[in-house]
């Protein structure tokens, strides 16, 4: 069994909006990996994330600012892993696939129901990770 500990930090840019940056308070989850051949495998992640999104400042409407915004999400990653070495999971590999993030809750000191009014409930994306 492997155990990983870490954090995410990022800065979200939205047109006409300033943001103080974001960091994850904690991520809890697990992953499953299945080797199919010497070079190919499938991997999936399920993550629960609590993120401090900081303050959103709307330059076009200063009355509509979010203070101390926090979000909780559930992420599912469905990935294929290609290992370039002759032995699986040893050395350089490329992993990619689909990713979905579902917004469970958003809170702010200034506004309520942000998840219904401002944020998308579900986001889909593609993930590519060379390691």
N, CA, C and O atoms as a GROMACS GRO file, in nm:
protein
  524
    1UNK      N    1   0.084  -0.118   0.000
    1UNK     CA    2   0.000   0.000   0.000
    1UNK      C    3   0.089   0.124   0.000
    1UNK      O    4   0.185   0.132   0.076
    2UNK      N    5   0.056   0.219  -0.084
    2UNK     CA    6   0.129   0.345  -0.092
    2UNK      C    7   0.046   0.454  -0.027
    2UNK      O    8  -0.077   0.452  -0.032
    3UNK      N    9   0.115   0.548   0.034
    3UNK     CA   10   0.050   0.664   0.095
    3UNK      C   11   0.119   0.788   0.043
    3UNK      O   12   0.242   0.798   0.049
    4UNK      N   13   0.042   0.884  -0.008
    4UNK     CA   14   0.098   1.007  -0.062
    4UNK      C   15   0.046   1.125   0.020
    4UNK      O   16  -0.070   1.128   0.060
    5UNK      N   17   0.132   1.221   0.043
    5UNK     CA   18   0.095   1.341   0.116
    5UNK      C   19   0.140   1.461   0.035
    5UNK      O   20   0.254   1.466  -0.012
    6UNK      N   21   0.052   1.558   0.017
    6UNK     CA   22   0.089   1.675  -0.062
    6UNK      C   23  -0.020   1.780  -0.058
    6UNK      O   24  -0.120   1.765   0.013
    7UNK      N   25   0.000   1.885  -0.135
    7UNK     CA   26  -0.098   1.993  -0.145
    7UNK      C   27  -0.095   2.048  -0.287
    7UNK      O   28   0.000   2.026  -0.361
    8UNK      N   29  -0.198   2.120  -0.324
    8UNK     CA   30  -0.206   2.187  -0.452
    8UNK      C   31  -0.217   2.337  -0.428
    8UNK      O   32  -0.287   2.380  -0.336
    9UNK      N   33  -0.148   2.415  -0.508
    9UNK     CA   34  -0.162   2.560  -0.503
    9UNK      C   35  -0.173   2.610  -0.646
    9UNK      O   36  -0.102   2.562  -0.734
   10UNK      N   37  -0.263   2.706  -0.669
   10UNK     CA   38  -0.283   2.755  -0.804
   10UNK      C   39  -0.347   2.892  -0.798
   10UNK      O   40  -0.394   2.936  -0.693
   11UNK      N   41  -0.348   2.959  -0.912
   11UNK     CA   42  -0.408   3.091  -0.924
   11UNK      C   43  -0.508   3.085  -1.038
   11UNK      O   44  -0.473   3.053  -1.151
   12UNK      N   45  -0.634   3.116  -1.009
   12UNK     CA   46  -0.740   3.112  -1.109
   12UNK      C   47  -0.754   3.250  -1.170
   12UNK      O   48  -0.766   3.349  -1.097
   13UNK      N   49  -0.753   3.259  -1.301
   13UNK     CA   50  -0.769   3.386  -1.371
   13UNK      C   51  -0.904   3.388  -1.442
   13UNK      O   52  -0.932   3.302  -1.524
   14UNK      N   53  -0.986   3.487  -1.410
   14UNK     CA   54  -1.116   3.506  -1.473
   14UNK      C   55  -1.118   3.649  -1.526
   14UNK      O   56  -1.071   3.740  -1.456
   15UNK      N   57  -1.170   3.672  -1.645
   15UNK     CA   58  -1.173   3.807  -1.703
   15UNK      C   59  -1.241   3.905  -1.609
   15UNK      O   60  -1.348   3.876  -1.554
   16UNK      N   61  -1.180   4.021  -1.590
   16UNK     CA   62  -1.229   4.130  -1.506
   16UNK      C   63  -1.244   4.092  -1.359
   16UNK      O   64  -1.318   4.156  -1.285
   17UNK      N   65  -1.173   3.988  -1.316
   17UNK     CA   66  -1.180   3.943  -1.177
   17UNK      C   67  -1.038   3.922  -1.125
   17UNK      O   68  -0.955   3.862  -1.194
   18UNK      N   69  -1.012   3.970  -1.005
   18UNK     CA   70  -0.885   3.944  -0.940
   18UNK      C   71  -0.905   3.835  -0.836
   18UNK      O   72  -1.010   3.828  -0.772
   19UNK      N   73  -0.805   3.751  -0.817
   19UNK     CA   74  -0.813   3.643  -0.720
   19UNK      C   75  -0.682   3.635  -0.645
   19UNK      O   76  -0.575   3.651  -0.703
   20UNK      N   77  -0.691   3.612  -0.516
   20UNK     CA   78  -0.570   3.611  -0.434
   20UNK      C   79  -0.495   3.478  -0.438
   20UNK      O   80  -0.394   3.464  -0.369
   21UNK      N   81  -0.541   3.384  -0.514
   21UNK     CA   82  -0.476   3.254  -0.524
   21UNK      C   83  -0.549   3.150  -0.441
   21UNK      O   84  -0.628   3.185  -0.352
   22UNK      N   85  -0.524   3.025  -0.468
   22UNK     CA   86  -0.595   2.917  -0.402
   22UNK      C   87  -0.498   2.810  -0.358
   22UNK      O   88  -0.390   2.794  -0.415
   23UNK      N   89  -0.538   2.737  -0.255
   23UNK     CA   90  -0.460   2.620  -0.213
   23UNK      C   91  -0.556   2.519  -0.152
   23UNK      O   92  -0.659   2.555  -0.096
   24UNK      N   93  -0.519   2.392  -0.166
   24UNK     CA   94  -0.605   2.289  -0.109
   24UNK      C   95  -0.573   2.271   0.038
   24UNK      O   96  -0.457   2.257   0.076
   25UNK      N   97  -0.678   2.272   0.120
   25UNK     CA   98  -0.661   2.247   0.262
   25UNK      C   99  -0.627   2.100   0.283
   25UNK      O  100  -0.537   2.066   0.360
   26UNK      N  101  -0.700   2.014   0.212
   26UNK     CA  102  -0.667   1.872   0.214
   26UNK      C  103  -0.732   1.801   0.098
   26UNK      O  104  -0.837   1.842   0.047
   27UNK      N  105  -0.668   1.694   0.057
   27UNK     CA  106  -0.718   1.603  -0.046
   27UNK      C  107  -0.722   1.464   0.017
   27UNK      O  108  -0.624   1.419   0.075
   28UNK      N  109  -0.835   1.398   0.006
   28UNK     CA  110  -0.847   1.261   0.055
   28UNK      C  111  -0.898   1.177  -0.060
   28UNK      O  112  -0.993   1.214  -0.128
   29UNK      N  113  -0.835   1.064  -0.081
   29UNK     CA  114  -0.881   0.980  -0.190
   29UNK      C  115  -0.798   0.855  -0.204
   29UNK      O  116  -0.719   0.819  -0.117
   30UNK      N  117  -0.820   0.791  -0.314
   30UNK     CA  118  -0.746   0.670  -0.341
   30UNK      C  119  -0.739   0.646  -0.490
   30UNK      O  120  -0.805   0.715  -0.568
   31UNK      N  121  -0.659   0.549  -0.528
   31UNK     CA  122  -0.651   0.516  -0.669
   31UNK      C  123  -0.642   0.367  -0.688
   31UNK      O  124  -0.604   0.293  -0.597
   32UNK      N  125  -0.677   0.325  -0.808
   32UNK     CA  126  -0.671   0.185  -0.848
   32UNK      C  127  -0.588   0.179  -0.975
   32UNK      O  128  -0.606   0.261  -1.065
   33UNK      N  129  -0.499   0.082  -0.984
   33UNK     CA  130  -0.417   0.066  -1.104
   33UNK      C  131  -0.417  -0.080  -1.146
   33UNK      O  132  -0.401  -0.170  -1.064
   34UNK      N  133  -0.436  -0.102  -1.276
   34UNK     CA  134  -0.438  -0.238  -1.330
   34UNK      C  135  -0.344  -0.245  -1.451
   34UNK      O  136  -0.363  -0.174  -1.549
   35UNK      N  137  -0.244  -0.332  -1.443
   35UNK     CA  138  -0.150  -0.353  -1.553
   35UNK      C  139  -0.214  -0.447  -1.654
   35UNK      O  140  -0.259  -0.556  -1.619
   36UNK      N  141  -0.219  -0.404  -1.782
   36UNK     CA  142  -0.279  -0.485  -1.888
   36UNK      C  143  -0.175  -0.554  -1.974
   36UNK      O  144  -0.193  -0.670  -2.013
   37UNK      N  145  -0.063  -0.484  -2.004
   37UNK     CA  146   0.048  -0.541  -2.080
   37UNK      C  147   0.178  -0.491  -2.016
   37UNK      O  148   0.175  -0.425  -1.912
   38UNK      N  149   0.293  -0.523  -2.078
   38UNK     CA  150   0.422  -0.473  -2.028
   38UNK      C  151   0.433  -0.322  -2.036
   38UNK      O  152   0.511  -0.261  -1.962
   39UNK      N  153   0.357  -0.261  -2.125
   39UNK     CA  154   0.366  -0.116  -2.145
   39UNK      C  155   0.239  -0.039  -2.108
   39UNK      O  156   0.244   0.083  -2.091
   40UNK      N  157   0.126  -0.106  -2.096
   40UNK     CA  158  -0.002  -0.037  -2.084
   40UNK      C  159  -0.077  -0.077  -1.957
   40UNK      O  160  -0.080  -0.194  -1.918
   41UNK      N  161  -0.137   0.023  -1.895
   41UNK     CA  162  -0.218  -0.001  -1.776
   41UNK      C  163  -0.331   0.100  -1.766
   41UNK      O  164  -0.332   0.200  -1.838
   42UNK      N  165  -0.424   0.074  -1.678
   42UNK     CA  166  -0.535   0.165  -1.651
   42UNK      C  167  -0.524   0.211  -1.507
   42UNK      O  168  -0.488   0.132  -1.418
   43UNK      N  169  -0.554   0.337  -1.483
   43UNK     CA  170  -0.545   0.392  -1.349
   43UNK      C  171  -0.663   0.486  -1.327
   43UNK      O  172  -0.701   0.561  -1.417
   44UNK      N  173  -0.721   0.481  -1.209
   44UNK     CA  174  -0.831   0.572  -1.177
   44UNK      C  175  -0.809   0.631  -1.038
   44UNK      O  176  -0.758   0.564  -0.947
   45UNK      N  177  -0.848   0.755  -1.023
   45UNK     CA  178  -0.839   0.828  -0.897
   45UNK      C  179  -0.979   0.872  -0.856
   45UNK      O  180  -1.061   0.907  -0.941
   46UNK      N  181  -1.006   0.870  -0.727
   46UNK     CA  182  -1.125   0.931  -0.671
   46UNK      C  183  -1.077   1.018  -0.555
   46UNK      O  184  -1.022   0.967  -0.458
   47UNK      N  185  -1.099   1.149  -0.565
   47UNK     CA  186  -1.046   1.245  -0.468
   47UNK      C  187  -1.155   1.336  -0.414
   47UNK      O  188  -1.240   1.385  -0.489
   48UNK      N  189  -1.153   1.359  -0.284
   48UNK     CA  190  -1.236   1.461  -0.220
   48UNK      C  191  -1.141   1.574  -0.182
   48UNK      O  192  -1.040   1.551  -0.115
   49UNK      N  193  -1.172   1.697  -0.224
   49UNK     CA  194  -1.083   1.810  -0.202
   49UNK      C  195  -1.157   1.924  -0.134
   49UNK      O  196  -1.269   1.959  -0.172
   50UNK      N  197  -1.093   1.982  -0.034
   50UNK     CA  198  -1.142   2.103   0.031
   50UNK      C  199  -1.041   2.213  -0.003
   50UNK      O  200  -0.924   2.203   0.035
   51UNK      N  201  -1.085   2.317  -0.073
   51UNK     CA  202  -0.996   2.420  -0.125
   51UNK      C  203  -1.032   2.557  -0.071
   51UNK      O  204  -1.149   2.596  -0.072
   52UNK      N  205  -0.932   2.631  -0.025
   52UNK     CA  206  -0.948   2.772   0.012
   52UNK      C  207  -0.920   2.853  -0.113
   52UNK      O  208  -0.806   2.859  -0.159
   53UNK      N  209  -1.024   2.915  -0.168
   53UNK     CA  210  -1.011   2.990  -0.293
   53UNK      C  211  -0.977   3.137  -0.272
   53UNK      O  212  -0.964   3.211  -0.370
   54UNK      N  213  -0.962   3.180  -0.149
   54UNK     CA  214  -0.926   3.320  -0.124
   54UNK      C  215  -1.040   3.413  -0.153
   54UNK      O  216  -1.156   3.380  -0.130
   55UNK      N  217  -1.009   3.531  -0.204
   55UNK     CA  218  -1.107   3.636  -0.232
   55UNK      C  219  -1.119   3.656  -0.382
   55UNK      O  220  -1.018   3.665  -0.452
   56UNK      N  221  -1.242   3.664  -0.432
   56UNK     CA  222  -1.267   3.703  -0.571
   56UNK      C  223  -1.308   3.849  -0.571
   56UNK      O  224  -1.404   3.887  -0.503
   57UNK      N  225  -1.238   3.930  -0.646
   57UNK     CA  226  -1.267   4.073  -0.650
   57UNK      C  227  -1.311   4.108  -0.792
   57UNK      O  228  -1.234   4.094  -0.887
   58UNK      N  229  -1.435   4.154  -0.807
   58UNK     CA  230  -1.490   4.190  -0.937
   58UNK      C  231  -1.466   4.338  -0.962
   58UNK      O  232  -1.524   4.422  -0.893
   59UNK      N  233  -1.381   4.369  -1.059
   59UNK     CA  234  -1.350   4.509  -1.089
   59UNK      C  235  -1.470   4.582  -1.148
   59UNK      O  236  -1.487   4.702  -1.124
   60UNK      N  237  -1.553   4.512  -1.224
   60UNK     CA  238  -1.667   4.576  -1.288
   60UNK      C  239  -1.783   4.599  -1.191
   60UNK      O  240  -1.868   4.685  -1.216
   61UNK      N  241  -1.788   4.525  -1.080
   61UNK     CA  242  -1.895   4.541  -0.981
   61UNK      C  243  -1.838   4.515  -0.842
   61UNK      O  244  -1.843   4.402  -0.794
   62UNK      N  245  -1.783   4.619  -0.775
   62UNK     CA  246  -1.718   4.601  -0.645
   62UNK      C  247  -1.813   4.550  -0.535
   62UNK      O  248  -1.767   4.499  -0.433
   63UNK      N  249  -1.945   4.565  -0.556
   63UNK     CA  250  -2.040   4.515  -0.455
   63UNK      C  251  -2.057   4.363  -0.461
   63UNK      O  252  -2.116   4.304  -0.371
   64UNK      N  253  -2.006   4.301  -0.565
   64UNK     CA  254  -2.022   4.156  -0.585
   64UNK      C  255  -1.888   4.086  -0.567
   64UNK      O  256  -1.838   4.022  -0.660
   65UNK      N  257  -1.830   4.098  -0.448
   65UNK     CA  258  -1.702   4.036  -0.417
   65UNK      C  259  -1.723   3.919  -0.321
   65UNK      O  260  -1.811   3.923  -0.235
   66UNK      N  261  -1.642   3.814  -0.338
   66UNK     CA  262  -1.649   3.697  -0.249
   66UNK      C  263  -1.533   3.705  -0.153
   66UNK      O  264  -1.418   3.720  -0.196
   67UNK      N  265  -1.559   3.695  -0.026
   67UNK     CA  266  -1.454   3.697   0.076
   67UNK      C  267  -1.442   3.558   0.137
   67UNK      O  268  -1.542   3.494   0.168
   68UNK      N  269  -1.318   3.512   0.154
   68UNK     CA  270  -1.289   3.383   0.217
   68UNK      C  271  -1.373   3.270   0.157
   68UNK      O  272  -1.448   3.203   0.228
   69UNK      N  273  -1.360   3.250   0.028
   69UNK     CA  274  -1.437   3.149  -0.043
   69UNK      C  275  -1.372   3.012  -0.026
   69UNK      O  276  -1.251   2.997  -0.042
   70UNK      N  277  -1.454   2.912   0.005
   70UNK     CA  278  -1.407   2.776   0.023
   70UNK      C  279  -1.495   2.681  -0.057
   70UNK      O  280  -1.617   2.695  -0.056
   71UNK      N  281  -1.433   2.586  -0.127
   71UNK     CA  282  -1.512   2.491  -0.206
   71UNK      C  283  -1.474   2.347  -0.172
   71UNK      O  284  -1.360   2.318  -0.133
   72UNK      N  285  -1.572   2.259  -0.186
   72UNK     CA  286  -1.552   2.116  -0.166
   72UNK      C  287  -1.591   2.045  -0.294
   72UNK      O  288  -1.701   2.066  -0.346
   73UNK      N  289  -1.502   1.961  -0.346
   73UNK     CA  290  -1.526   1.894  -0.472
   73UNK      C  291  -1.497   1.745  -0.463
   73UNK      O  292  -1.425   1.700  -0.374
   74UNK      N  293  -1.554   1.672  -0.557
   74UNK     CA  294  -1.526   1.530  -0.574
   74UNK      C  295  -1.474   1.513  -0.716
   74UNK      O  296  -1.541   1.552  -0.812
   75UNK      N  297  -1.355   1.456  -0.731
   75UNK     CA  298  -1.292   1.441  -0.862
   75UNK      C  299  -1.277   1.294  -0.896
   75UNK      O  300  -1.243   1.212  -0.811
   76UNK      N  301  -1.303   1.261  -1.022
   76UNK     CA  302  -1.283   1.126  -1.074
   76UNK      C  303  -1.194   1.135  -1.198
   76UNK      O  304  -1.227   1.207  -1.292
   77UNK      N  305  -1.084   1.063  -1.197
   77UNK     CA  306  -0.992   1.059  -1.310
   77UNK      C  307  -0.992   0.916  -1.365
   77UNK      O  308  -0.970   0.821  -1.289
   78UNK      N  309  -1.016   0.900  -1.494
   78UNK     CA  310  -1.009   0.771  -1.562
   78UNK      C  311  -0.896   0.780  -1.664
   78UNK      O  312  -0.909   0.847  -1.766
   79UNK      N  313  -0.785   0.712  -1.637
   79UNK     CA  314  -0.662   0.734  -1.712
   79UNK      C  315  -0.606   0.605  -1.770
   79UNK      O  316  -0.628   0.496  -1.718
   80UNK      N  317  -0.534   0.620  -1.879
   80UNK     CA  318  -0.453   0.512  -1.937
   80UNK      C  319  -0.307   0.550  -1.915
   80UNK      O  320  -0.269   0.666  -1.928
   81UNK      N  321  -0.226   0.450  -1.881
   81UNK     CA  322  -0.084   0.475  -1.851
   81UNK      C  323   0.000   0.393  -1.948
   81UNK      O  324  -0.014   0.272  -1.958
   82UNK      N  325   0.091   0.463  -2.019
   82UNK     CA  326   0.183   0.397  -2.112
   82UNK      C  327   0.323   0.412  -2.056
   82UNK      O  328   0.373   0.524  -2.042
   83UNK      N  329   0.387   0.300  -2.025
   83UNK     CA  330   0.523   0.298  -1.971
   83UNK      C  331   0.619   0.267  -2.084
   83UNK      O  332   0.604   0.166  -2.152
   84UNK      N  333   0.719   0.354  -2.105
   84UNK     CA  334   0.810   0.336  -2.217
   84UNK      C  335   0.920   0.233  -2.189
   84UNK      O  336   0.986   0.187  -2.282
   85UNK      N  337   0.941   0.196  -2.064
   85UNK     CA  338   1.046   0.099  -2.032
   85UNK      C  339   0.994  -0.044  -2.056
   85UNK      O  340   0.876  -0.065  -2.081
   86UNK      N  341   1.086  -0.140  -2.050
   86UNK     CA  342   1.048  -0.279  -2.073
   86UNK      C  343   0.979  -0.341  -1.952
   86UNK      O  344   0.919  -0.448  -1.963
   87UNK      N  345   0.988  -0.276  -1.838
   87UNK     CA  346   0.925  -0.325  -1.717
   87UNK      C  347   0.823  -0.221  -1.671
   87UNK      O  348   0.856  -0.104  -1.653
   88UNK      N  349   0.701  -0.266  -1.652
   88UNK     CA  350   0.592  -0.176  -1.616
   88UNK      C  351   0.618  -0.108  -1.481
   88UNK      O  352   0.665  -0.170  -1.386
   89UNK      N  353   0.586   0.020  -1.476
   89UNK     CA  354   0.596   0.102  -1.355
   89UNK      C  355   0.741   0.126  -1.311
   89UNK      O  356   0.767   0.151  -1.193
   90UNK      N  357   0.833   0.119  -1.403
   90UNK     CA  358   0.974   0.147  -1.375
   90UNK      C  359   1.023   0.250  -1.476
   90UNK      O  360   1.041   0.217  -1.594
   91UNK      N  361   1.043   0.370  -1.434
   91UNK     CA  362   1.096   0.472  -1.523
   91UNK      C  363   0.990   0.565  -1.579
   91UNK      O  364   0.887   0.587  -1.517
   92UNK      N  365   1.017   0.619  -1.698
   92UNK     CA  366   0.934   0.722  -1.761
   92UNK      C  367   0.804   0.663  -1.814
   92UNK      O  368   0.803   0.555  -1.874
   93UNK      N  369   0.693   0.733  -1.791
   93UNK     CA  370   0.564   0.693  -1.846
   93UNK      C  371   0.482   0.816  -1.880
   93UNK      O  372   0.509   0.926  -1.832
   94UNK      N  373   0.380   0.796  -1.963
   94UNK     CA  374   0.286   0.900  -2.000
   94UNK      C  375   0.147   0.851  -1.959
   94UNK      O  376   0.109   0.737  -1.987
   95UNK      N  377   0.074   0.937  -1.892
   95UNK     CA  378  -0.058   0.901  -1.846
   95UNK      C  379  -0.157   1.007  -1.893
   95UNK      O  380  -0.127   1.126  -1.886
   96UNK      N  381  -0.271   0.966  -1.940
   96UNK     CA  382  -0.370   1.061  -1.986
   96UNK      C  383  -0.509   1.000  -1.989
   96UNK      O  384  -0.525   0.878  -1.989
   97UNK      N  385  -0.608   1.087  -1.991
   97UNK     CA  386  -0.746   1.039  -1.996
   97UNK      C  387  -0.844   1.147  -1.958
   97UNK      O  388  -0.816   1.266  -1.971
   98UNK      N  389  -0.959   1.104  -1.910
   98UNK     CA  390  -1.068   1.194  -1.878
   98UNK      C  391  -1.070   1.228  -1.730
   98UNK      O  392  -1.027   1.149  -1.645
   99UNK      N  393  -1.120   1.347  -1.702
   99UNK     CA  394  -1.129   1.395  -1.565
   99UNK      C  395  -1.261   1.468  -1.548
   99UNK      O  396  -1.302   1.544  -1.635
  100UNK      N  397  -1.328   1.443  -1.436
  100UNK     CA  398  -1.450   1.517  -1.405
  100UNK      C  399  -1.441   1.566  -1.260
  100UNK      O  400  -1.392   1.496  -1.172
  101UNK      N  401  -1.490   1.687  -1.238
  101UNK     CA  402  -1.493   1.747  -1.105
  101UNK      C  403  -1.636   1.790  -1.076
  101UNK      O  404  -1.695   1.867  -1.152
  102UNK      N  405  -1.690   1.741  -0.966
  102UNK     CA  406  -1.825   1.779  -0.924
  102UNK      C  407  -1.814   1.869  -0.801
  102UNK      O  408  -1.751   1.833  -0.702
  103UNK      N  409  -1.877   1.984  -0.809
  103UNK     CA  410  -1.878   2.079  -0.699
  103UNK      C  411  -1.984   2.036  -0.598
  103UNK      O  412  -2.102   2.029  -0.632
  104UNK      N  413  -1.942   2.007  -0.476
  104UNK     CA  414  -2.034   1.964  -0.372
  104UNK      C  415  -2.087   2.080  -0.291
  104UNK      O  416  -2.205   2.082  -0.255
  105UNK      N  417  -2.000   2.181  -0.262
  105UNK     CA  418  -2.042   2.293  -0.179
  105UNK      C  419  -1.944   2.409  -0.196
  105UNK      O  420  -1.824   2.388  -0.213
  106UNK      N  421  -1.996   2.532  -0.193
  106UNK     CA  422  -1.915   2.652  -0.193
  106UNK      C  423  -1.969   2.744  -0.085
  106UNK      O  424  -2.089   2.768  -0.076
  107UNK      N  425  -1.879   2.796  -0.002
  107UNK     CA  426  -1.920   2.891   0.102
  107UNK      C  427  -1.834   3.016   0.092
  107UNK      O  428  -1.722   3.013   0.043
  108UNK      N  429  -1.891   3.126   0.140
  108UNK     CA  430  -1.823   3.255   0.139
  108UNK      C  431  -1.874   3.337   0.257
  108UNK      O  432  -1.987   3.320   0.301
  109UNK      N  433  -1.789   3.426   0.306
  109UNK     CA  434  -1.832   3.516   0.414
  109UNK      C  435  -1.938   3.616   0.368
  109UNK      O  436  -2.016   3.666   0.449
  110UNK      N  437  -1.941   3.644   0.238
  110UNK     CA  438  -2.029   3.749   0.186
  110UNK      C  439  -2.160   3.698   0.127
  110UNK      O  440  -2.264   3.762   0.143
  111UNK      N  441  -2.157   3.583   0.057
  111UNK     CA  442  -2.273   3.536  -0.017
  111UNK      C  443  -2.304   3.391   0.016
  111UNK      O  444  -2.216   3.316   0.058
  112UNK      N  445  -2.429   3.352  -0.003
  112UNK     CA  446  -2.469   3.213   0.009
  112UNK      C  447  -2.516   3.164  -0.127
  112UNK      O  448  -2.540   3.244  -0.217
  113UNK      N  449  -2.530   3.035  -0.144
  113UNK     CA  450  -2.576   2.972  -0.268
  113UNK      C  451  -2.487   3.006  -0.388
  113UNK      O  452  -2.536   3.018  -0.500
  114UNK      N  453  -2.358   3.021  -0.365
  114UNK     CA  454  -2.268   3.050  -0.478
  114UNK      C  455  -2.264   2.934  -0.576
  114UNK      O  456  -2.247   2.956  -0.696
  115UNK      N  457  -2.278   2.810  -0.527
  115UNK     CA  458  -2.272   2.697  -0.618
  115UNK      C  459  -2.390   2.696  -0.715
  115UNK      O  460  -2.379   2.638  -0.823
  116UNK      N  461  -2.501   2.758  -0.680
  116UNK     CA  462  -2.615   2.765  -0.771
  116UNK      C  463  -2.608   2.886  -0.863
  116UNK      O  464  -2.658   2.880  -0.976
  117UNK      N  465  -2.547   2.995  -0.818
  117UNK     CA  466  -2.551   3.120  -0.892
  117UNK      C  467  -2.427   3.148  -0.976
  117UNK      O  468  -2.438   3.210  -1.082
  118UNK      N  469  -2.311   3.104  -0.933
  118UNK     CA  470  -2.188   3.150  -0.997
  118UNK      C  471  -2.103   3.036  -1.055
  118UNK      O  472  -2.054   3.047  -1.167
  119UNK      N  473  -2.085   2.928  -0.980
  119UNK     CA  474  -1.996   2.821  -1.022
  119UNK      C  475  -2.071   2.710  -1.095
  119UNK      O  476  -2.189   2.685  -1.068
  120UNK      N  477  -2.002   2.645  -1.189
  120UNK     CA  478  -2.058   2.529  -1.256
  120UNK      C  479  -2.058   2.412  -1.160
  120UNK      O  480  -1.963   2.394  -1.083
  121UNK      N  481  -2.164   2.331  -1.163
  121UNK     CA  482  -2.173   2.214  -1.074
  121UNK      C  483  -2.074   2.105  -1.114
  121UNK      O  484  -2.016   2.039  -1.027
  122UNK      N  485  -2.055   2.085  -1.244
  122UNK     CA  486  -1.968   1.977  -1.293
  122UNK      C  487  -1.880   2.030  -1.406
  122UNK      O  488  -1.927   2.101  -1.495
  123UNK      N  489  -1.753   1.995  -1.400
  123UNK     CA  490  -1.658   2.031  -1.504
  123UNK      C  491  -1.594   1.903  -1.557
  123UNK      O  492  -1.568   1.810  -1.482
  124UNK      N  493  -1.570   1.900  -1.689
  124UNK     CA  494  -1.506   1.787  -1.754
  124UNK      C  495  -1.378   1.834  -1.817
  124UNK      O  496  -1.367   1.949  -1.860
  125UNK      N  497  -1.280   1.747  -1.823
  125UNK     CA  498  -1.153   1.786  -1.882
  125UNK      C  499  -1.072   1.666  -1.927
  125UNK      O  500  -1.112   1.551  -1.912
  126UNK      N  501  -0.957   1.698  -1.981
  126UNK     CA  502  -0.861   1.597  -2.026
  126UNK      C  503  -0.732   1.620  -1.948
  126UNK      O  504  -0.690   1.734  -1.928
  127UNK      N  505  -0.673   1.513  -1.904
  127UNK     CA  506  -0.552   1.520  -1.824
  127UNK      C  507  -0.440   1.446  -1.897
  127UNK      O  508  -0.459   1.332  -1.940
  128UNK      N  509  -0.324   1.510  -1.912
  128UNK     CA  510  -0.206   1.447  -1.972
  128UNK      C  511  -0.090   1.472  -1.879
  128UNK      O  512  -0.062   1.587  -1.842
  129UNK      N  513  -0.021   1.366  -1.840
  129UNK     CA  514   0.084   1.376  -1.740
  129UNK      C  515   0.206   1.292  -1.781
  129UNK      O  516   0.204   1.170  -1.765
  130UNK      N  517   0.311   1.355  -1.832
  130UNK     CA  518   0.434   1.280  -1.857
  130UNK      C  519   0.520   1.280  -1.730
  130UNK      O  520   0.549   1.386  -1.674
  131UNK      N  521   0.560   1.163  -1.685
  131UNK     CA  522   0.641   1.153  -1.563
  131UNK      C  523   0.761   1.064  -1.587
  131UNK      O  524   0.841   1.043  -1.496
   0.00000   0.00000   0.00000
